[in-house]
Amino acid sequence: MIETLLQAIMEQLKTPKEDLEHNLRALLNEMVSQMDLVSQEELERQKQAVFLANQRLERLQQQVEVLLAAQEK
C-alpha cells in the first residue's frame, strides 16, 4: 500500500518536473536565439581580418612617414 502511494506521489511529481523542464528549455532557447552570437569559425575569420588590416595600416603609416620625411628635404 505504501509503495502504491509512493508511486502515485512520484507520478504526480513527475509531470510538473517535465513541464518545468520543457518550459525552462523553451525559455533558454528563446534567450539564446535573441543573443547576437557568432561561431568560433566566424570569430577566427574576423580576428584574421583585423590582423591583416592592422598590418596594412602599419605599412601605410610607414609610407606616410617616408613621404613626409622626403617632403621636408
ABEGO torsion letter per residue (X at the ends): XAAAAAAAAAAAAAAAAAAAAAAAAAAAAAAAAABBBBBAAAAAAAAAAAAAAAAAAAAAAAAAAAAAAAAAX
